[in-house]
Amino acid sequence: MANDIVKPENLVYTKTKVLTDNVMHYCPGCGHGTAHRIIAEVIDEMGIQDKTVGVSPVGCSVLAYNYFDVDFQEAAHGRAPAVATAIKRLNPDTFVFTYQGDGDLAAIGTAETIHAANRGENIVMVFINNGIYGMTGGQMAPTTLVGMKSATTPYGRRVDLNGYPLRITELLATLPGTYYVTRQSVHTPANVRKAKAAVRKAFEVQRDKKGLAFVEIVSSCNSGWKMTPVQANKWMEENMFPNYPLGDIKVDGKIAEGIDANRLVVSAPLTVKQ
Amino acid sequence: MAKELKLMKGNEAIARAMIASGTDGYFGYPITPQSEVMETLMAEKPWETTGMVVLQAESELASINMVYGGAATGKKVATSSSSPGISLMCEGLTYLAGAEIPCVVMNAMRGGPGLGTIQPAQSDYFQSTKGGGHGDYQLYVMAPASVQEMYDFVFDAWDIAFKYRNPVLILTDGAIGQCMEKCYTRDYVPRWTDEERREKAPWGTWGKPANRERNIITSLELESSRQEVFNQKLQKKYAQMKEEEVRYEMLNCDDADYIFVAYGTSSRICMKSMEIARAKGLKVGLLRPITLYPFPSKQVAELAKKAKGMLCVEMSAGQMVEDVKLAANCQIPIEHYGRFGGIIPTPEEVLEAMEQKIIK
């Protein structure tokens, strides 16, 4: 009987066809599912499902290929930008995107990330930053804030012991090969809409062969942070966003309006709220 | 380039054969003694003729993973390096083997361990045939002994790589990479059209048309029972290689009492040692494994039934000798003679070793 109301004129929400029916393995409260969905919607809306090849990382989203109904490759830890480079160069008519976490993209894969960006590879890189290694059980990531607790910084990250957090997105914005660099989040409906518009823009940059498009999505990891989903979103707003400010950093190959050049040079360590 | 007789370096032959065999892409990083491969490709500019893509990567890690990405789209993608660089590529090689991606990799071996020397050696036999990376996997390993074979084996490597969906390693050394010899080039094999690729690599990831399921390239399987089934499938493939793809050359083995077993540069030295021995009235032969994996074990076992002894000559501390001993199964004495650290033995010292260790 409930199906009686499912009529085209009543339909306000449905699963995009670019996602499969597989049940996601992500923890309740995690941003991956939403990030997947907006990418899939963009692929669908641009009509490029038959031309898209995704590259998944090692980390929580290692199994991303189970959820996107497009051709997919699973890369070794950190190597997705190198993998994507060759897919795109050998198949210039395809749309290629990588989907990577902070450990994959900004620690073990730093060289591949920087060089793919600096060559101006015509690919989209989606970077999920939750400040932690989720899959292996919440160890310190390059993006873990000073003072932030993790499995390998149980008393909080210390600069003298662990070094500084890395703001790789600002760093990539300074390279001539990047054309569009932005930081978004998916923790509220308004932010989801903004993030989707950013993903759309990134794929359009690839379509127009302008260079590398980079979308960071700051995400919570309530399991790794040991909080409820609601607490984690609040903690993210209070601690992550001041250090990882949302918004466009580079647009049309130029540093975005309102971005103070000083922000591109980190002068003080990124720290949790005291 | 059509059929011609040309004088060229082994490294140059690899590069020219890649272009002529319809290779779609090459991704590399400079390292002595094989940098001429990429230098030749960059000078030839095949992207303007055959459409082949050539890119200098930021590291061997990146170049082998570019091979992974490109080859997983069903295209013919290759790289080359030398020992320290191949060590860096071993992660990529095990992923390529685990995801069953065909590709061609050339190693112009130099002496090690560590940074070692830039002079030729054959000390990566274990790395090439027994793993290198982690997990139960095998590369198909070919060992050219001349510039001509460097050229020809690239063509053969593509056939094997796609027949078995497996990486092929052309294992040579700095001497063959650097030396100049005459080489017959071949008529160009055109690069595959998209239609040919769909037919020959239906598993490739180049965009999912409406009429097929998505293709996924991965080496991950979290369910142990399924991973075991996959491992068994790989082992079956390797067993088929052992049955059907072993290559070797035998010289003067029919009446030989004493047999050299050597590959690549060492086999060239042993040919001369054999000539000197025959002139002295010693019945010496040579078994040259051309494939190091699969190894010509049956041929060693057959020869061990009638010969009196074998000397395994390698520019290493003795690696292939273990496979020769296993194959001969204690039927006759098997000894090793090796120089290493970049030293190539002389024919005279090799024959002397045969006389002292085997003939006595």
Boltz contact constraints between the chains, C-beta under 6 A:
constraints:
  - contact:
      token1: [A, 50]
      token2: [B, 207]
      max_distance: 6.0
  - contact:
      token1: [A, 50]
      token2: [B, 208]
      max_distance: 6.0
  - contact:
      token1: [A, 50]
      token2: [B, 209]
      max_distance: 6.0
  - contact:
      token1: [A, 51]
      token2: [B, 207]
      max_distance: 6.0
  - contact:
      token1: [A, 53]
      token2: [B, 205]
      max_distance: 6.0
  - contact:
      token1: [A, 65]
      token2: [B, 216]
      max_distance: 6.0
  - contact:
      token1: [A, 69]
      token2: [B, 214]
      max_distance: 6.0
  - contact:
      token1: [A, 70]
      token2: [B, 208]
      max_distance: 6.0
  - contact:
      token1: [A, 70]
      token2: [B, 214]
      max_distance: 6.0
  - contact:
      token1: [A, 71]
      token2: [B, 205]
      max_distance: 6.0
  - contact:
      token1: [A, 71]
      token2: [B, 207]
      max_distance: 6.0
  - contact:
      token1: [A, 71]
      token2: [B, 208]
      max_distance: 6.0
  - contact:
      token1: [A, 71]
      token2: [B, 214]
      max_distance: 6.0
  - contact:
      token1: [A, 71]
      token2: [B, 215]
      max_distance: 6.0
  - contact:
      token1: [A, 72]
      token2: [B, 216]
      max_distance: 6.0
  - contact:
      token1: [A, 73]
      token2: [B, 72]
      max_distance: 6.0
  - contact:
      token1: [A, 73]
      token2: [B, 205]
      max_distance: 6.0
  - contact:
      token1: [A, 73]
      token2: [B, 217]
      max_distance: 6.0
  - contact:
      token1: [A, 74]
      token2: [B, 218]
      max_distance: 6.0
  - contact:
      token1: [A, 74]
      token2: [B, 220]
      max_distance: 6.0
  - contact:
      token1: [A, 76]
      token2: [B, 91]
      max_distance: 6.0
  - contact:
      token1: [A, 76]
      token2: [B, 95]
      max_distance: 6.0
  - contact:
      token1: [A, 79]
      token2: [B, 65]
      max_distance: 6.0
  - contact:
      token1: [A, 82]
      token2: [B, 62]
      max_distance: 6.0
  - contact:
      token1: [A, 82]
      token2: [B, 65]
      max_distance: 6.0
  - contact:
      token1: [A, 82]
      token2: [B, 66]
      max_distance: 6.0
  - contact:
      token1: [A, 83]
      token2: [B, 65]
      max_distance: 6.0
  - contact:
      token1: [A, 83]
      token2: [B, 68]
      max_distance: 6.0
  - contact:
      token1: [A, 83]
      token2: [B, 69]
      max_distance: 6.0
  - contact:
      token1: [A, 85]
      token2: [B, 66]
      max_distance: 6.0
  - contact:
      token1: [A, 86]
      token2: [B, 66]
      max_distance: 6.0
  - contact:
      token1: [A, 86]
      token2: [B, 69]
      max_distance: 6.0
  - contact:
      token1: [A, 86]
      token2: [B, 70]
      max_distance: 6.0
  - contact:
      token1: [A, 87]
      token2: [B, 69]
      max_distance: 6.0
  - contact:
      token1: [A, 87]
      token2: [B, 73]
      max_distance: 6.0
  - contact:
      token1: [A, 89]
      token2: [B, 53]
      max_distance: 6.0
  - contact:
      token1: [A, 90]
      token2: [B, 24]
      max_distance: 6.0
  - contact:
      token1: [A, 90]
      token2: [B, 25]
      max_distance: 6.0
  - contact:
      token1: [A, 90]
      token2: [B, 53]
      max_distance: 6.0
  - contact:
      token1: [A, 90]
      token2: [B, 70]
      max_distance: 6.0
  - contact:
      token1: [A, 90]
      token2: [B, 73]
      max_distance: 6.0
  - contact:
      token1: [A, 90]
      token2: [B, 75]
      max_distance: 6.0
  - contact:
      token1: [A, 91]
      token2: [B, 73]
      max_distance: 6.0
  - contact:
      token1: [A, 91]
      token2: [B, 206]
      max_distance: 6.0
  - contact:
      token1: [A, 94]
      token2: [B, 207]
      max_distance: 6.0
  - contact:
      token1: [A, 111]
      token2: [B, 58]
      max_distance: 6.0
  - contact:
      token1: [A, 112]
      token2: [B, 62]
      max_distance: 6.0
  - contact:
      token1: [A, 115]
      token2: [B, 58]
      max_distance: 6.0
